[in-house]
Amino acid sequence: MGLELYLDLLSQPCRAVYIFAKKNGIPFELRTVELLKGQHHSDAFAQVNPLRKVPALKDGDFTLAESLWALAAKSSKADPSWPHGDSAWRQRWGRISSRRPMQTS
């Protein structure tokens, strides 16, 4: 099974992930989650993302639930020189996605 993207294109972060995938020719299955209908609060979607937020990316058993991480994951599919695996993404994006200020060396 390929990448599955859980998106609502009314959301700017969702559109960024969607446009990135399309622009880079990354194949994915679009799974629409309608925010205005509250589908992100459903128990079914909570199985994908317990935080009940979009965008979410699922690649087999691995799920990313933040747009920056989703973009990083897609980058590794488009460009093999990008880091792979969740630990590599945490090292690269962890400080940004946790909303703590980045420290410069």
N, CA, C and O of each residue as an XYZ file, in Angstrom:
420
protein
N       0.845     -1.179      0.000
C       0.000      0.000      0.000
C       0.891      1.244      0.000
O       1.925      1.275      0.667
N       0.481      2.268     -0.754
C       1.255      3.490     -0.851
C       0.902      4.486      0.233
O       0.275      4.155      1.239
N       1.319      5.702     -0.003
C       1.031      6.783      0.943
C      -0.457      7.117      0.934
O      -1.097      7.154     -0.117
N      -0.984      7.356      2.117
C      -2.356      7.832      2.253
C      -2.281      9.201      2.918
O      -1.653      9.363      3.964
N      -2.928     10.180      2.300
C      -2.973     11.521      2.864
C      -4.381     11.820      3.342
O      -5.340     11.715      2.578
N      -4.502     12.190      4.603
C      -5.774     12.575      5.206
C      -5.797     14.095      5.258
O      -5.065     14.712      6.033
N      -6.654     14.700      4.416
C      -6.636     16.140      4.226
C      -8.040     16.719      4.124
O      -8.998     16.027      3.779
N      -8.133     18.000      4.431
C      -9.262     18.823      4.040
C      -8.647     20.014      3.325
O      -7.926     20.802      3.938
N      -8.925     20.151      2.035
C      -8.263     21.187      1.247
C      -8.712     22.598      1.614
O      -8.198     23.562      1.047
N      -9.664     22.752      2.552
C      -9.986     24.073      3.094
C      -8.900     24.548      4.059
O      -8.819     25.737      4.371
N      -8.066     23.618      4.531
C      -7.013     23.921      5.497
C      -5.715     24.263      4.769
O      -5.279     23.517      3.892
N      -5.097     25.391      5.130
C      -3.851     25.801      4.477
C      -2.736     24.774      4.664
O      -2.068     24.449      3.683
N      -2.496     24.241      5.872
C      -1.448     23.224      5.994
C      -1.727     21.985      5.143
O      -0.796     21.373      4.619
N      -2.982     21.618      5.004
C      -3.341     20.478      4.155
C      -3.038     20.787      2.692
O      -2.508     19.942      1.970
N      -3.374     21.985      2.265
C      -3.103     22.371      0.873
C      -1.606     22.366      0.590
O      -1.188     21.972     -0.498
N      -0.789     22.801      1.556
C       0.664     22.807      1.361
C       1.186     21.391      1.121
O       2.003     21.174      0.227
N       0.720     20.437      1.909
C       1.147     19.048      1.756
C       0.660     18.499      0.413
O       1.410     17.830     -0.298
N      -0.591     18.784      0.072
C      -1.185     18.312     -1.186
C      -0.426     18.862     -2.393
O      -0.074     18.108     -3.300
N      -0.173     20.177     -2.407
C       0.531     20.806     -3.525
C       1.948     20.257     -3.644
O       2.428     20.006     -4.750
N       2.617     20.073     -2.510
C       3.969     19.524     -2.534
C       3.980     18.140     -3.181
O       4.833     17.854     -4.021
N       3.047     17.293     -2.797
C       2.986     15.930     -3.351
C       2.716     15.970     -4.847
O       3.371     15.264     -5.614
N       1.765     16.782     -5.265
C       1.429     16.881     -6.688
C       2.595     17.431     -7.498
O       2.940     16.893     -8.550
N       3.200     18.507     -7.001
C       4.300     19.168     -7.713
C       5.496     18.245     -7.896
O       6.185     18.313     -8.915
N       5.748     17.378     -6.907
C       6.903     16.480     -6.962
C       6.563     15.093     -7.500
O       7.409     14.199     -7.482
N       5.347     14.908     -7.974
C       4.969     13.637     -8.590
C       4.972     12.466     -7.630
O       5.252     11.337     -8.034
N       4.666     12.713     -6.365
C       4.658     11.653     -5.357
C       3.271     11.017     -5.344
O       2.286     11.697     -5.055
N       3.181      9.725     -5.653
C       1.861      9.095     -5.680
C       1.284      8.935     -4.270
O       2.001      8.597     -3.328
N      -0.021      9.183     -4.142
C      -0.692      9.039     -2.852
C      -2.172      8.808     -3.082
O      -2.713      9.107     -4.147
N      -2.805      8.274     -2.068
C      -4.254      8.131     -2.065
C      -4.815      9.232     -1.168
O      -4.433      9.350     -0.004
N      -5.717     10.031     -1.714
C      -6.316     11.118     -0.945
C      -7.470     10.577     -0.115
O      -8.391      9.952     -0.643
N      -7.411     10.822      1.180
C      -8.483     10.463      2.106
C      -9.030     11.784      2.658
O      -8.413     12.400      3.527
N     -10.171     12.207      2.157
C     -10.745     13.486      2.564
C     -11.351     13.391      3.956
O     -12.130     12.485      4.251
N     -10.977     14.344      4.809
C     -11.531     14.483      6.151
C     -12.191     15.858      6.190
O     -11.497     16.875      6.192
N     -13.511     15.901      6.220
C     -14.227     17.171      6.163
C     -14.311     17.793      7.554
O     -15.067     17.343      8.416
N     -13.511     18.841      7.745
C     -13.442     19.512      9.048
C     -14.773     20.158      9.429
O     -15.184     20.102     10.588
N     -15.439     20.766      8.463
C     -16.700     21.453      8.762
C     -17.794     20.486      9.209
O     -18.741     20.882      9.889
N     -17.660     19.227      8.825
C     -18.622     18.203      9.261
C     -18.149     17.501     10.535
O     -18.848     16.639     11.067
N     -16.970     17.868     11.020
C     -16.453     17.279     12.253
C     -15.902     15.883     12.100
O     -15.782     15.160     13.089
N     -15.559     15.478     10.878
C     -15.062     14.122     10.652
C     -13.742     13.857     11.366
O     -13.412     12.702     11.635
N     -12.986     14.901     11.675
C     -11.715     14.728     12.380
C     -11.929     14.329     13.842
O     -10.987     13.896     14.506
N     -13.145     14.470     14.345
C     -13.457     14.065     15.719
C     -13.994     12.639     15.808
O     -14.297     12.160     16.900
N     -14.113     11.965     14.682
C     -14.681     10.614     14.672
C     -13.694      9.608     15.268
O     -12.481      9.816     15.259
N     -14.246      8.527     15.779
C     -13.406      7.446     16.314
C     -12.572      6.802     15.210
O     -11.440      6.381     15.448
N     -13.127      6.727     14.008
C     -12.393      6.136     12.885
C     -11.137      6.954     12.580
O     -10.068      6.382     12.365
N     -11.252      8.287     12.559
C     -10.079      9.112     12.280
C      -9.101      9.098     13.452
O      -7.895      9.231     13.245
N      -9.589      8.945     14.654
C      -8.703      8.869     15.826
C      -7.767      7.667     15.731
O      -6.701      7.666     16.348
N      -8.146      6.653     14.974
C      -7.248      5.504     14.763
C      -6.052      5.908     13.901
O      -4.969      5.337     14.032
N      -6.244      6.881     13.032
C      -5.158      7.399     12.195
C      -4.334      8.406     12.973
O      -3.107      8.320     13.003
N      -5.009      9.369     13.608
C      -4.326     10.416     14.365
C      -5.072     10.658     15.673
O      -6.130     11.286     15.672
N      -4.533     10.167     16.788
C      -5.188     10.359     18.083
C      -5.371     11.831     18.462
O      -6.227     12.153     19.287
N      -4.577     12.727     17.868
C      -4.732     14.159     18.122
C      -5.918     14.733     17.349
O      -6.344     15.860     17.604
N      -6.444     13.962     16.412
C      -7.619     14.331     15.605
C      -7.397     15.621     14.827
O      -8.264     16.493     14.772
N      -6.207     15.721     14.222
C      -5.863     16.895     13.425
C      -5.420     16.453     12.041
O      -4.898     15.353     11.857
N      -5.639     17.336     11.069
C      -5.144     17.122      9.718
C      -4.127     18.208      9.411
O      -4.220     19.297      9.977
N      -3.173     17.961      8.550
C      -2.999     16.785      7.717
C      -2.390     15.628      8.492
O      -1.721     15.809      9.510
N      -2.643     14.450      7.982
C      -1.999     13.245      8.501
C      -1.569     12.415      7.304
O      -2.267     12.351      6.292
N      -0.430     11.794      7.431
C       0.120     10.965      6.374
C       0.304      9.572      6.941
O       0.832      9.410      8.041
N      -0.127      8.569      6.199
C       0.044      7.190      6.636
C       0.797      6.444      5.539
O       0.416      6.474      4.369
N       1.863      5.784      5.939
C       2.680      4.995      5.018
C       2.834      3.623      5.647
O       3.753      3.400      6.435
N       1.941      2.701      5.305
C       1.928      1.391      5.948
C       1.526      1.524      7.399
O       0.447      2.032      7.703
N       2.393      1.065      8.310
C       2.112      1.166      9.742
C       2.600      2.481     10.346
O       2.344      2.757     11.518
N       3.294      3.286      9.559
C       3.890      4.524     10.056
C       2.977      5.705      9.750
O       2.522      5.852      8.616
N       2.701      6.549     10.744
C       1.822      7.702     10.573
C       2.517      8.964     11.059
O       3.153      8.972     12.113
N       2.387     10.028     10.278
C       2.854     11.355     10.671
C       1.641     12.258     10.777
O       0.745     12.208      9.934
N       1.613     13.080     11.807
C       0.410     13.868     12.058
C       0.667     15.363     12.124
O      -0.180     16.101     12.627
N       1.790     15.829     11.641
C       2.061     17.262     11.596
C       2.521     17.612     10.200
O       3.258     16.850      9.574
N       2.086     18.770      9.703
C       2.340     19.108      8.308
C       3.826     19.197      7.981
O       4.225     18.771      6.897
N       4.663     19.732      8.868
C       6.099     19.796      8.574
C       6.699     18.401      8.460
O       7.539     18.151      7.596
N       6.272     17.501      9.322
C       6.773     16.133      9.248
C       6.267     15.458      7.990
O       6.993     14.687      7.362
N       5.031     15.741      7.615
C       4.479     15.155      6.394
C       5.265     15.640      5.181
O       5.546     14.855      4.276
N       5.620     16.914      5.152
C       6.438     17.420      4.051
C       7.811     16.762      4.047
O       8.336     16.433      2.983
N       8.393     16.569      5.215
C       9.696     15.902      5.288
C       9.593     14.462      4.794
O      10.477     13.983      4.085
N       8.532     13.783      5.160
C       8.341     12.406      4.713
C       8.215     12.354      3.202
O       8.800     11.485      2.554
N       7.464     13.268      2.647
C       7.294     13.307      1.204
C       8.610     13.644      0.520
O       8.902     13.117     -0.553
N       9.411     14.520      1.130
C      10.696     14.876      0.554
C      11.592     13.657      0.457
O      12.328     13.503     -0.517
N      11.537     12.794      1.451
C      12.383     11.603      1.412
C      11.921     10.645      0.325
O      12.726      9.877     -0.200
N      10.631     10.676     -0.023
C      10.145      9.860     -1.131
C      10.594     10.460     -2.465
O      10.932      9.726     -3.393
N      10.597     11.794     -2.562
C      10.959     12.468     -3.803
C      12.469     12.524     -4.001
O      12.949     12.455     -5.132
N      13.228     12.650     -2.900
C      14.678     12.801     -2.970
C      15.312     11.860     -1.959
O      15.264     12.126     -0.758
N      15.906     10.763     -2.424
C      16.465      9.771     -1.502
C      17.571     10.291     -0.588
O      17.925      9.614      0.378
N      18.131     11.476     -0.863
C      19.180     12.002      0.010
C      18.617     12.563      1.313
O      19.377     12.829      2.244
N      17.284     12.748      1.397
C      16.667     13.201      2.644
C      16.769     12.103      3.684
O      16.849     10.928      3.327
N      16.769     12.462      4.981
C      16.838     11.445      6.027
C      15.611     10.547      6.013
O      14.530     10.960      5.594
N      15.789      9.313      6.477
C      14.703      8.344      6.491
C      14.355      7.946      7.913
O      15.194      8.023      8.811
N      13.124      7.522      8.113
C      12.697      7.000      9.407
C      12.265      8.087     10.357
O      12.650      9.248     10.219
N      11.448      7.690     11.340
C      10.897      8.676     12.263
C      11.958      9.330     13.124
O      11.817     10.509     13.449
N      13.021      8.626     13.514
C      14.043      9.247     14.357
C      14.803     10.333     13.590
O      15.163     11.360     14.164
N      15.045     10.108     12.300
C      15.720     11.124     11.495
C      14.851     12.365     11.357
O      15.360     13.485     11.408
N      13.547     12.179     11.182
C      12.655     13.330     11.072
C      12.560     14.064     12.391
O      12.482     15.293     12.415
N      12.566     13.326     13.488
C      12.521     13.995     14.789
C      13.765     14.857     14.991
O      13.673     15.975     15.497
N      14.934     14.334     14.592
C      16.160     15.110     14.741
C      16.087     16.392     13.911
O      16.496     17.460     14.366
N      15.573     16.277     12.711
C      15.568     17.422     11.812
C      14.450     18.412     12.132
O      14.653     19.622     12.044
N      13.256     17.901     12.508
C      12.079     18.740     12.643
C      11.525     18.806     14.058
O      10.597     19.577     14.306
N      12.045     18.044     14.976
C      11.466     17.929     16.307
C      11.280     19.236     17.038
O      10.229     19.467     17.636
N      12.277     20.092     17.001
C      12.164     21.365     17.722
C      11.121     22.266     17.096
O      10.422     22.990     17.805
N      11.006     22.233     15.787
C      10.005     23.063     15.122
C       8.609     22.553     15.455
O       7.725     23.331     15.814
N       8.415     21.242     15.334
C       7.072     20.703     15.488
C       6.596     20.710     16.934
O       5.392     20.655     17.185
N       7.514     20.775     17.885
C       7.097     20.814     19.273
C       6.787     22.245     19.734
O       6.422     22.462     20.889
N       6.931     23.210     18.834
C       6.631     24.613     19.077
C       7.585     25.275     20.067
O       7.298     26.358     20.579
N       8.714     24.632     20.338
C       9.738     25.268     21.164
C      10.674     26.041     20.242
O      10.900     25.618     19.108
N      11.217     27.149     20.697
C      12.136     27.899     19.836
C      13.377     27.056     19.538
O      13.883     26.320     20.385
N      13.840     27.198     18.303
C      15.060     26.493     17.924
C      16.257     27.217     18.519
O      16.295     28.447     18.545
N      17.211     26.471     18.986
C      18.435     27.053     19.513
C      19.489     27.010     18.422
O      19.632     26.000     17.733
N      20.215     28.080     18.263
C      21.293     28.093     17.279
C      22.590     27.790     17.988
O      22.790     28.168     19.143
N      23.454     27.114     17.296
C      24.746     26.719     17.887
C      25.737     27.845     17.835
O      26.871     27.690     18.287
